[in-house]
Amino acid sequence: MELIRTEQRKFEDSVSEAKQRADAARNIIKLNVGGTEFTTSKATLLSEGDTFFHAMLHSGAWAPDHGEAYFIDRNPRFFGEILDYLRDRRLYVAVERLADEERRRFVADVEFYAVGSLMAQIGPMSLVSTLVGTGQGGYAGDGGAAPQAVLNLPRGLALHAGKLYIADHNNHRVRVVDTTTGTITTVAGTGECGNSGDDGPAMRAQLDGPHSLAFDSGKLYISDDTSHCIRAVDISTGVINTVVGTGQAGYSGDGGPALRAQLNGLKGLCCQDGLMYIADSSNHRIRKVDLLTGIITTVAGCGVKGFDGDTGQATDASLNWPIGVAVSMSYLYISDTFNHRVRVVDLQNGEISTLAGTGEEGTSGDGGPADQAKLAWPSGLGVRKEKLYIADNHGHCVRVVDLHNGVISTLCGTGNTGYSGDGGPPTAARLTHPTSVVVSANRLYIS
């Protein structure tokens, strides 16, 4: 412990020095990311909330309330202690969208390399356990037992034919775990970021930050975040193709072929009855693709970030960086992330309303109406049997809304960051920024 305290004192000294080096104008933010310095403005960060990445760096952090630059040196030995120190002081990082190459370097330095995929059994004897991942960041373990595999920022999850598919975001791969044998392998991606390989084996294709996954008619769909497109892998042949997006960031193409459309910062993905719904996050919209005709349209969001439009047409409503989507029957659920709400669209009449969240960030309201509860950056969504599961990212828990009576409760997580609780009840387990959830008959999987 004395060694840790010594390191913390050294860190405090480095913070003090960084403060002295901060620009006199105080509105210029400089971030040292892995030895590369980026400069942006506080005004940009505050006004462009949809285009920055919110994560801690192990090479620097910015305190939003003060607009100052903080720097720490990389020191893997004390990485965990430094992160705890930062968490305790609520120092978070906000970085505006960088050029692609700069962004890749930035994303490679985000805090949580691998949380592992947690599995909680749903029922009166619920227990939580780790299914995939050692908790160390990297890439290893294919062909072996999933708990000994190494992941790098796992994001989206999908279940298909007894297998759990994982978007291994920073490894630029999609991994798959056979839930019967417990073996993990790679199904798509070479590990090198890029956008190549169409019409060939998915294992030889390049992906660039896969975020979410969904299945429909034997095909695995991948939202390739940085490439601004949707890739599809035919599970029977292993061949990959692009099915949505030109690869260029933008907003265009509604009413025409999805392959000619522009999207920007793709996150959540879900499919039902031959229709695909995409969280076009940086466009503050939800797009829909008819997988039979290939035509793309917008089903929610007017493109103006904010919160507006409840009880009106979803296409006239304002969203703010929607991340998660889930569909069940005639309802589309949207995690309106920066609004700290979950919205719902009635697909029969096109009307939108708020299902959960007051709009104020927090983790209160269990046992009461969901629309009076506080959420904290809701992200991935899962729905099954009239229950909606919410990965409450900054609440460090999974919330569940009973769609029959509208009551919200916490299913997993204490609300405190960390990794603990395997073998015990889910509400006693610690999670760190849960990102995605997927539900089977009696299990909830969490990344």
N, C-alpha and C positions, 0 to 999 in steps of 0.2 A: 504493500500500500504506500510506503514511503517513496518508493520508486515512481509510483503513479503520481503522487502529490508533486514530486520534483518535476515530472514531465508537465503537469498542469501549470506549475509556476512558470516553467519555460514558455509554455503556450501563452500564458497571460502576458509575459514580457514581450513575446512576438506580436501579440495583439496591440500592446501599447505602442510598439514601434510602428506598426502598420497605421495606427491612428494618426501618428505624427506625420506619416508620409501621405495621408489622404489629401486629396485636392482641396485647396482652400475654398473653392466654390461650393463644395459639399454636395453638389448635384451630379458630380461625375463619379461613376462607380467603376472601379477597376478590380477585376477578378483574375487571380493567378490560378489557372487551371492546368495542373500537371506541367507547370513550367511555362505555359503559354499564357500571356496576359491579354485579356479582353477588356474593352472599354465600352461602357454604355451609359445611359443617363437614368437617373431616378425617375424622371418624368416618363420616359419610355416604358420602364418596368411597371409603373403604376397604371399607365393608360393602355398598355398592350397586354393585358392579363391573359389573353387567350394564346399568346405566342411565346410565353416563356416557360421554362422548365423549372419545376419546383422540387428541389432535392438538395440534400447536403453534399458538399464536396469534401473529400479528404485532402484537398489541397487549398481550400479557402472557403470562406463563408461571408455573407453580407447580412447585416442587421437592418431590416426594412425600416424600423422606426428611427434610425439614426442616419441612414444613407452613407455609411462609412464602409471602407474596405477592410476586411480582416483576412489575415493570411496565416496559415500554418504549414509547416514543412511536412512532406510525406514521411511517415514513420510507421510502417506496418505493424511494428511490435506494439505500439501504443494506440493503434487505430481505434480499437473499441473504446478505450478510455477517453480518447479525444471526442469521439462521437457522443458518448454519454455527457461529457462536459458541455458540448454544444447543445444537446437536447435540453439539458437542465436550464439553459439560459435562453431557450427558444430562439436560437440563431438559425435562420433558414436562408436558403439561397434562392434568388430569383434571377434568371438569366434570359434575356430576350432571344428570340430565334436567331441563330447564327447561320452563317453560310454552311453548306452541307459538311465540308471537311472539318470545319471548326466544331460543328455540332457533334460529329462523331467522336471527336476527342473529348468534348464535354461529357457526352452521355457515358463514355467509357469510365468516367470518374465519379459517377453518382454513388450515393452512399450504399444502397442495399444491393449488393451483387447477387445474392441468392438467399431468399428467406426460406426456400423449400416449399413444397406444396403440402399443405396440411389437410388432413382428412378427419372430419368429424362425423361420427355416426349420429343420425337423427332419430331420437326416440327416448324413452324413459331412462335407458342406461347409457346415455350419450357419453362418448369418450373422444378425446382428441389424440392424434398421433401424427408423426411425420412420415409421409409416404415417399417423398422424393427430395433429394438434396442434402448435402452435408452442412450447409450454411456458409461454406467458403465459396468465393467467386472464382469462376474459371470454367473450363470445359474438360470433362473426363467422365469415364464410367460406362460408355456405350458397351452393350453386351453383358453388363453385369447387373448387380442388384441396385435398384433405383435409390435406396437410402444412402448408398455410397457414391452416387453420381454427383458430379459438380456442375451446377448451373450458374448462369450469369444474368441476374435480373429477370426471373420468370414472370411473365405477364399473363396473357390469355390462356384459358383452358377450354377443352372440349372433350366430351365423351362420345365414343362410337364403338360399337361392337366389342364391349368389354375392355376397351383401351382408353387411357387418358392421354390426350395430346396437349403439349405444353409449348407455348411460344417462348422460346429461350432468347429473349430480346437482344441482350448484348452479345450473345454468341451467334446471332443472325442465323438461327436454326429453329426448326420445329422438332421437338423430341416427343417420343411416345413411350408410354409405360403400359405393359401388359399387366392389368390388375390381377390376373390369375397367377402368373409366374413371378411378377415383381421385377421383370427385366426391362431395362431402358435401352432404347436405340434412337437414332436420328432418322427422321423421315424426309426432311427437306432442309436444304441449305448446306453450303460448303464451310461456313464459318467466316467467310470473307464478305464484308458488306458490299452490296451492289445490287444491280437489277439485271440479271441475265439468266439464260438457260431455258427460255420458253421452248416448248415442243420437245424437250428432252427430259431425262431423269431428274426428278426433284432433288435428289441427293447431289447433283452436280450443278444445281442452280444457285445463284447468289440472291440472298434476301438482304434487306436493309432495315433492321429494327422491327421484326414482326411483333405485332401488338395483340391482336385478338384472333380467335379461331371460331369457325362454325362449320357444321356439316349439312349437306343436303344432297340426296340422291347419290350417295357414294362418293361425293367429292368433298375434300377438305378445302375450305376457303380461308385465306390468310390475309389479314389487313397488314400490308407492308407499309408501315407508318412513314418512313422517310422517303420511300419511293412513290408515295401518294397513289398507290394502286392496290387492287385486290388480285392475289394470285390464287389459282385453283389447282389442287393436286388430285388426280384421279387415283383413288386408293387401289383400284384393281390393276392399274398399269404402272403407277408411279410417275406418270408424266405430268409436268407442270405447265401451266399457261397463265397469262394475264387475262382477266375477264372484265376488269373495271379500271379505268383511268389511263391517261396518256403517260403518266410518270412525271408530269410537270404540275407544280402547285398552282392552284387557281380555282375558280368556280365557273363552270360552263357545262353545256351539254344536255340540260334537261329536255326530255322529249325525244332524244336521239339515242344512238348506240352508246352503251356504257363505256366501250373502249375508246371513244372519242371525247369522253367527258373529262373535265379537270376537277380534282378534289384536293383537299389540303389538310394534312395531318390526320390521317385516318386512325381511329381508335376502335371503339366497340363494333361488334359484328354479330348478327343473328339471322337465322333463316327459318321460314315456315311456309309450307305449301308452295314451293317454287319461287318465293319472294325473298330477297335479301335486303336487310336493313343495315345501314352503315352510319356510324357516328362520324360525320365529316366535321371534325372538332374545330379546326381553325376557321372554318366557314360558318360555324355556329348553326349548323343545319344537320338534319337527318335525311339521308338519301335512300331511295328504294330502287332496287334493280329487279326487273322481271327476268328470271333466269331462263325462261323459255324464249322470250323475244329479244332479250338483251337490252331493253329500253330502260333508261334511268330517269327518275323524277325526284323531286324534293317532297317529303311528306311532313316535315316540321322545321320551323325556323325560317325567319325572313332574312337572315344574314347580318342583322344588327345585333351585336352582343348586348346582353342586358337581361332584364326580367320583365316580361310583359305578355299579355295576350290570353291569360286564362279565361276559359269559357268561350273563347272565340276559335276561329279556324287556326289549326296548328301551323300552317304555312305563313300566317301573319304574326305569329308569336316570336318573341325574342328569347333566345337561349344564350348561355354563356359557357362555352367550351364543354359541350356534352361529351362524356367519355364512354359511358356504358349504354347498351340497348338490350332489351329482351322483349320477346313477343309471345303472347299466349292468346289463342283464339282471336278475338277481334280487338285486342288491346296491345298497344306498343308502349313499353315503359322506357323512359329515358333518364339517365342520371345527368341532371343539369348541374354539372360539377361545381363550377364557380359560383352558382347560385345556391349551393348547399340544399338542393331540392331534388326530388324525383318527380318528374312530370309523366303524365299518361295521356296517350292519344287514342281516342275512340276511332278505330279505323273504318267504321261504318259511316260516321258523319263528319269525321275529320276534326272534331273538337279536341282541344287540349285543356288539361287542368293539372293542378298540383296534387299529387298523391301523398307525398311525405316531405317534411321539412318546412320550417318557417322562413328560411332565407338567411337566418342568423347561424353562424358556425357554432357547433357545440355537439354534445352527446347526451342530451336530456330527453325525457318524454316517454321512457319505457312504461308500458302498461296503459297508455292513453292513445288518443287519436294520432295517427301518423302525421297528419298535416299540422299538428301542434308541437311536434317533436323537433329537436335540433339535430341536424346532420353536419358532418365535417368532411367535405370533399368526397361525396359519394362517387364511386367509380364503377367497377363491374357489377352487373346484375344477373340474377338467375331466377327463374320462375318455375314452379311446379306445384300442382294441386292447390291452387288458390293461395299460394304463399309466394311472396316476392322477397328474395334474399339480396341484401345490399352490402357490398364491400365498402365500408365506411372508412375511407383511406386515412384521413387524419384523425379519425376517432379510434383507430387501431382496433377495430372490432367488426363483426358482421351483424347487421341488424336484419330483422325479418318482419315483414308486414303481412298480417292476415288480411287477404283481399276480400274476405267475407264480411268482416266487421271493422276493418280499417285500423286495428290496434297494432302498435309497433312494440317490439321487444328486442333484446340483445340475445343472440344465439351463441356467439363465440367471441372471446376476448374480454380482457379486464378494462380496456381503455388506455392502458399504459403500454408503451413500447417495450419490446424485448422478445426473447424466445424462451418460453418455458411452458410447462403444463402437460407434456405428453403423458398419456395414461390416466389423466384426470378429466374432470368435467370441462367442457369447452369454455364456460364462463369464467373459469379460473386460469385459462391459458393466456399467455401474452402473445400478441401479434405485432408486427411492425409494418405499417402501411399496406394492408391487404389491398390487392389490386383487382383480382378476378375471383369469381365463384362459379361453380357449376354443380348441379344437383342431380343425383341419381335417385333410385327408389328409397334408399335409406342412408345415403351418405352425401355430405357436402364437402367438395374439394375447394381449397382456398390457396391462391398464390400470394 
